[in-house]
Amino acid sequence: MSLDWAPKPWVKAPPTPVWTQYFKQANPNATVQRDDLRACTIGGKIWGATFDDGPSTVEPALTDCGFCLFAHNKVADKLNQLTDFRQINMLTTFYTIGSVVIQYPNITLDTFSKVHEIGLHTWSHSLLTKLTDDEIVAELVYSAKAVYQTIDQVPKYLRPPYGGSDERVRRLANSMGLTVVGFVDTEDWKYWNSKTQMQPVVTGHFKDWIKNGTAGLITLQHDVWQSEVDVGKDAMDLLVKAGYSIKPVYECLGDTSPYGNEILEGFFLSGQFENKNAVVPPLAGNFVSSNFTGRIGPVKQFVSVVPVTTTSSVEPCGFGLVFSILAMMLV
C-alpha cells in the first residue's frame, strides 16, 4: 500500500486551498447541521456505542465480540456455538485517526470485515475549531484517504476530536458530504492509565442510564489502552444484559449505509487530491439538492469482506495526545 501521499503522522495536515474551493463548487447548497448528533433518531431500546482514537492493537478484543459474554451465553443453546456481533445484531462504531489507520491498516480492515462501522476522526487528532478552513478540509481529506485506501469505502460520518465542533466546522464537513456526530461522555479518558479507577465511573454511568430507562444515546469510549477495552467490554455487557440492541451510528440514525460519500469519492476520482495547484471541475454526480443533510446514499454496495489476520469532544488522553506530544518533540 503506497503512502507517498501521506503527510507526516501526528502533525497537522498541510492546507491546500484549492481543495476547499473544490468542495464549495461540488456541493454549493449543502444544508449546515444546527448541532452535532448525540442521540439516535430511531425508536426502541437501542444504543449507539462508539470507540475513538483507533485503530489499535487491542481493538480486536472489542470487534471479536469479547464484550458480549452474556450474549454468547444467551444464544449458546440456540446456536450451539459461540456467536459474534453479526449473529446477534450487536455492532458498534469506530472513529479512526488517519495517522493510525496507515500504521495499522490490517486492524482497520479486520474491524470493517466484521461489519462494524468505520468513521473519520481527522488525520492528526487536531482541535478543528482552532484551525483555518483550509486546514480543516485537509485534516478531513487525509483522514478519508487513509480509510478509503484501506477498506475501499468513503465514510459519511465524522467525529471531531475533543468534541471540537461549531457552525464553521459543520459547514465545511457537510460540504464534503460528512455528517458530524457528537457524543454523551462516559469519562473513560480521565482514567486511561487506571482500570481500577475507570471501571466504577464508566460502569456507574451505564448502570444509571439503564436504571432510568434511558435509550438511544450515542456514547463515547476509547479503544487505545487495554484498560479502556476491558471496561468497554463490561459496559457493553451491561447493555446486552439489560436487553439493549447495540447499533452502529448510521443505523441508529436511520441511514442505510455508513459509506457511499459521493462528494468525497468524487473528489478522489476527479484527480483533485493529486492536483494541489488548480481547482478541478467537480464530477457531475457530485451536485446534490439544497436539502442535503450530509448523509447520502451509497455509491458502492456495502458488504462484508473476508476477515483478515491481524497483527498482534473530550479526549485529552489516548493516541491523540500521546503522539501529538511526541510529534511536537520531534519537529
N, C-alpha and C positions, 0 to 999 in steps of 0.2 A: 504494500500500500504506500504510494508515494506521498510524502509530506513536504514536498518542495513549496507548496503554497502556504504552509503553516507559519504564523508569526511565532515569536519566542514564547514558550509556555509561561503562564502566570504573569505575563506582562500585558498591560492594557493594549488591546488590538489597535494597530495603526489606522487612523482615519483615512477614508477615501471619499472625498466629496461627491464624485460622480455617482457613487453607489446611492447616496441619499437622494440625488436628483432622479436616478432611475426609478426608485420606488414611488416618488411623487408622481411621476408620469405613468407608472404601471398601475397605480391604484389611487387616482386623484380624489375619489369620492368616498373613501373609507370612513365609516362612522366610528367615532372615537368612543371607547368604553368610558362610562362615567366613573367606574371604580373597578378594582381588582375583584375577581370572582373568588369568594371564600366559602361558598356553600353549594351543594348540589341543587340542581333545578328540577330534578325528577323526584317524585314522592317515594315513600316506602322506607323500610328500615335498612337504609344503606349508609355507606361511609366511603368517603374519598380519601384513602390513606396515601400519603406521598412521602418520598425519601429524597433528600437533596445531597448534592456535592459529590456524587459518584461520577463514574463507576469506581469501585474499589475491590480489593482482593477479598474482602469479607462480604461483598454484595451477594454472591451466590447462596449464602446461608439464608437469605431472605427469599430469593427467587425460586429456590428449590423447595419452598413451602415448609421450611424449618420452623416457622412460627404458626403452623396450623396443626399442632398436635391434637387438639380437640377435634378438629375437623377430620383428621385421619381416623381417630377412634370412632367418631360418629358414623362414618360411612364404611368402616372396615368390613362389617358383616355383609353389607350390600355389594361392595366391590371385591371383597376377598383379597384386597391388596392395598398397599399404601397409595393414596391418591396424590394429585398435585392441584395447583390452582385452577388449571383449565377444567379439571373434572368437577371441582366443587364450586366453580364460578367465583373464585376469590382472586382478583387481580389488583395490582396497585400501580403506582406511577413513580418513575424515577426521573428527576430533573438533573440532567447531566452537564458537567462543565467541559467545554470543548477541549481545553488543555489536558484533561484527564482522559477523555474519550480516545484521543490519539495515543495515549500511553497504554490504555487497556482496551483496545478495540474488541478483543475476543469476549471480554466480560460484557460489554455493551451488546454485542451481537447475541450472546447467550441469553441475556435478560430479554431482549427483543424476541428471540426464538420461543421463549416461554410465554409469549403473548402479553407480557407486562408493557405498559406504555412508557415510551421514551420521550421526554420533553427537553426543552432547552433551559440552560441556567447560565448563559453567557460563555464567553471564551476564557476570561481570566478571573471571574468572580468579582468584578468591579462593581462599585455602587453606581448604578446608572444615572441617578439624579444629579450626580456631580460631574457627569461627562457632557461634552458637546453633542449636538445632534449627529455629527459625522462619526464620533467615537461610539455612540450608542449603536448606530447602524452597523459599524464594523464589528463590535462585540457580538451582535446577533448573527451577522453573516458568517463569521468564522466558526461560531458555535454550531450553526446549521450545517456548514460544510463538513465539519468533523463527524456529525451524526449521519449526514447524507452519504458520505463516503463509506461509512461503516455498515449501515443497515439498508442502504438504497431507498430510504424514505425521508421525506422532509416533514418534520413536526409542525403542528399548528398551534402548539401551546408553549408558553414561556413563563417561567417564574423568575423575576428579578432577584438577584442576591440581596440579602438583608431585608427583603420586603420593600426595597427601594423603588417605588413607583409613584409617578404623578401623571398629570394630564399630558405632559410632553412625552414622557416615556411611552405611555399607552398609545398616543397618536402615532409615534414612529413605529412601534411594534405592530399596531393594526395596519399601517400602510404596507407592512411586509407580510401580511397575512397571518399574523400571530395574535392570539388571544392571551392576555395577561392573567395569570392565576395567582391569587393570594393564598392565605392560609390562616388557620387557627393554631396558635403556637402550643406545643407540648413541653417546651423548655428543656428538651434533651441537651441542647447545645451548651447550656450553662454548666453541665456536669460531665462533659465529654470524656474526662480522664478518670471518672469515678463511677463505676456501675452502682456501687453501694449507695451513693448519694442520688444518682439519677433515677434509679428504679422506683422509689416511693413517690417521687414527684410526678414522673410521667404516668405511671400506672394509676396514681391518685387522680389525675385529670380524667383518664378514661373511665375509672370507676364512678366518678361524679357525673360524667356525661351519661353513662349508662343508667345510673340510678335516677337521673332526672328525665329519662326518656328522650334524650337528645338524639337526633338523627340528621344525616345529610351534611355533616361537617366535612370540610377539606382540611385535614390536619397535616402539620409539618413535623417530620422527623428526619434523621440523617442516617447515612449508611457508610460512614467513613471509618469509624473506630469499632472494634469488637464490642465495646460496652454499648454503643448505640444499637448495634444489630441485636444483641442479646435482649435489651429492653424493648426493642421494636417487636421482637417475637412475642414477648409477654403481652404487650399492648394489643397486638393483633389477635392473640388467643382470647383475650378478654372480650373483644368484639364478637368473635366467632361463637364463643360460649353463650353470649347474650343474644344470639340469633341475628346478628347483623350480616348483611351481604357487603363485602368489601369490593368496591368498584374502582376501575381506573378513572381518572378525572374526566376524560372525554365522554365516557359512558354516563357518569353521574350528572353531566351537563346536557345529556340528551343528544350528543353527537354520535355519528355512525362510525367515525374513524379518527384517530389522533394524528393521522398523516394525510398527505394529499394537499399540501400547501402550494396552490397553483402560482401564487405570487413569487415565492422564493424559488420554487422549482423552475419557473420561467426565467428567473434571474440567472440561475446557473446554466440553463440550456441556451440562453441568449448570448453567452460569451462575456457578459458584463463582469463576472467575477474576475476574469483574467484581464479585462480592459480597465485600467485604473486612470486613464487619461481623458476619455471621452465617454459621453452617455450613449449607450447602445439603444436603439429603438426597442421598446418592450414588445414581447410576443403578443399577438392579438388576443390570445386566450387569457392574458393577464388582466384585461379590463373587466371590472365587476361593477355591479349596481351600487347605487348610493346607500342602500340599506345594508351594506356589508358590515358584519359584526366581528370579523376576524376568523370566523370558522367557515370553511368552505368544503365542498365535497371532495372525495378522494380522486386523484388522477390515476393512481395505481391501486390495484386490488390489495387490500390489507390481509395478508395471510401469514400463518406461522411458517417459519423455516425450520429445517432440521437442526436440532441443538448442536452446538459445537463444544469441544472440550476447552475448558477454561484453565488458565494458569492460575498455579496455586489459587421585609423580611427582617429576620433577626437571626443571624448566623455568624457570630463572631469567632466560632471555633470550626474545626474540621479542616479539610484540604484547603478551602478557600483562604483562610487566614494563614495557615502554616506555610503554604507555598508562596503566598503573596509576600510574606516576610522574607523567605529565602530568596525570592526574586529581587527584592529591594537590596538585599545584601550582596547579590551578585552583579547588579547593574553598576 
